[in-house]
Amino acid sequence: MLTALVPVPVPEPEPEPEPLSPSRAASPGRKAVISREDIVAAALKLVGPHRSVSSLSLREVAREAGIAPNSFYRQFRDMDELAVALIDRAGSSLRTIIGEARQRATTDRSVVRGSVEAFMEQLRSDDKLLQILLREGSVGSDAFKQAVDRQLNFFEEELRHDLVRLAAVQGSGLFEPALTAKAITRLVFAMGASAMDQPPEQHAALTQELILMVRMIVAGTQTMAAMEPQQVAR
């Protein structure tokens, strides 16, 4: 039969699949699901005493978080929004710590010492959230500075309440409580920002200086409260 003489075509073996290029291959280090907390934690690993949030790039943060850069936008609009979230978290964390120290205080001397020592202890502990709060107010963008200023306003309002509370308990005067709280808050944060660049062995002396400065402000406001209005206006 003729068909017996016609060779039957043998199908060629299918070619081996080519390995995916690095850009197409799934990265084993990347996470399938990412949260805001993951991105915040990644950013915190990258910042430090000499590295501000404003110097971070989106790609750096995404790489540290183990995600593709595009995945970042599912949680944050841009790096500014991430920075503001970090600043807000830093302010909330520090207010809790210092607020607890102030609530334990029964005199203006103990509230000053307790608050300043709690602040400096966080600085010595290499608290990255505190470093963000101190540094971004001077080197960050306008959005960062506004976020830091908003946190300082929260500190001032809470301190004002405590100063008024202690003045009522002690029966002492208090001149311009809001302005007094602002003077103390701005002084402490300015000194804290300077302390970040000083060796740790100088922090004890700086803490004592800061306590004395704050007490001078408190003594001044108490003295002014006892003065006649015309004397204050001079």
N, C-alpha and C positions, 0 to 999 in steps of 0.2 A: 504494500500500500504506500502511496506517495506521502501520506501524512507521517508515516514512520520515518521518512528520510528528512523531514523538516525539523530542525532542532527546536526544542522548546526553550523559549527565552527564560533565563534564570534571573529573577529580580535582584538588582544590586543591593547590597546591604545599605541601610540608611546611615548617613554620616553621624558620627558622634556629635552630640550638642556641644557648641563652643562654650567655654567657661565665661560666665558673666564678667564684664569689666568691673573694676572696683566701684565705678560710679553707679552700675546697675545692680550689683550684688547687694543683698540686704546686709547691713552692718550689724554684726552680732552685739555691738555695744549700744545700739540705739533702742530706745524704749518704744513699745507700741502705744502706750498711753502716757501722757504727760500732764502734770497738774501745775498750777501756779506755784505751789509749794516746792516742787522739784526745781523749777527755774530760779526761785528765790534762793534756795539752798545752794544751787550751782554758782550764783552770783556772789554769795557770801564766801564761798571757797576762794574766789579770785581776788576779792578786795583785801586790803590790809592797811597798816599804818602809812605805807608809802604808795598805795594804789587806791585811787578813788573810783567810785562808781562811774563817774563821768568819763573815765579813761577806758572803760570796758567797751568791747565791740559786741554786736549781736552774735556774730559767729563764734566768738570766744565762749560766751555764755551757753550757746546751743551745744557746742562741742563738750563743754563740761557737764551739761545736763544729759548728754547722750541722745540728742534729738537732731533732726534736720532743721536748718535755719527757718524754713517755712512754718514748722510746727510751733515756733515761738509765738507767731501772730495769733494762734488760737487762744492764747492766754493773756497776752499783752499787746497793746496797740503799737508800742515802740519802746526803745530803751528808756526814754524819759518816764514812761508810765511805770516801768520796772523800778527805776531809781526812786520815784516818789513812793512806791509801795514799800521799798526798803526803809526809806526815811520815816514813813508813818509807823512801821513796825518798830524801828529803833526808838522812836519817841514814846510809844506805848509801853515798851518793855522797860525803859529807864524810869518812866513816871511811876510804874508799879513798884519798882525797887526803892526809889527815893520816897515815894508816898508812904510805903510801909515803915520806913525809918522815921519819917515825920510823925506818923500816927502814934509811934511809941514814945514820942517826946512829951515831956510835961512842962518844960521851961524853954524860953527862947534860946538859952545856952545849949541845951541838949538837942533842940531841933536843928540848930546851926551845925553843931558837930556831927550829929547823926547823918544829916543830909549830905554834907561835904565828904565825910568818910565813905558813905555808900557810893557816892559819885566816883571818888578816886579809886575805890576798890574795883569798880567795874572797869576803870581805865587800866589798872594794873593787871586785871585778868585777861587783857587782850581781847576785850569784847568788841567784835567787829561791828555790831550794830551801833555801839556808842561811837566808834571811830567814824562810821558813816555820818552820823548826826553832827559830829564836830567838824569834819572835813568838808562836807558838801555845802555847808553854809558859806564857805569862803572860796571854794574853787569850782563849784558846780555851775550849771546853767541857771538862768533866771527862774525856771520852773523848780529846780532843786532848791534854790535859796528861798523861794516862797514856801516850799514844803517844810523846810527847816524852820523858817520863821513861824509858820503855823504851829509847829510842835512847841516852839519856845513860848508862844502865847498860851498854850495849854498848861505848860509848866508854871507860868506866871499866875494864871488864874487859880490853879490848885494851891500854889504857895500863898497867894493872897488870902484864901480861905483859912489856911492854917495859921497865918500871922494874926488874922482877926480873932480866931478861936483862942490863941494863946494870950493875946492882949486882954480878952474878956476874962479869961481864967485868972490872970495875974493882976487885973485892974490897972494895967499900964496903958499909956497913950500910944497911938499909932498914927503918924502923919502920912497921909496919902498912901494907903495900903497897896493900891495897884502899882504906883510908881516905885514903892519900896520893893515889891516882889520883882518888878522888871529889873531894877538895879542889881539885885542879888542874882537873878537868873542869868543876865547877860554877863556879869562878872565871872560867875562860875564856868560858864561855857567858854568864854574867852581864855580863861586860865587853863581850862582843860585842853583846849586846842593847842596851846603852847606846850603843855606837859607831854603831848604825844611825841614831840621831837626832843624831849629831854631824857637822859638816862634814868632808869628806874630808881637808882639810889638817891636821886634828888626829889622823888615824889613825896617822901615823908615831910621834908622841910616845906615843900610847896603846899602840902595839905594844911600844915599849921599856919602858914601865911594866909591861905585862903580863908580858913576859919576866922582868923583875926580880922581880915578885911570885911567879911560878912557881918561880924559882930559890931564893927565900927558903923556899918550902914544901919543896923538895927538900933544901936545906941543913938545915932543921929536922928532917926525918925521918931524915937521916943522923946528925945529932947525937943525937937521941933513941935511935937504935939502939945507940949506944955507951954510953948511960947505964944505970945499975943500975935494976931494976924499981921500987924504992922511990922513986928520984928522979923517974921518969916519973909516978908516982902522985900526987906532991905537987901 
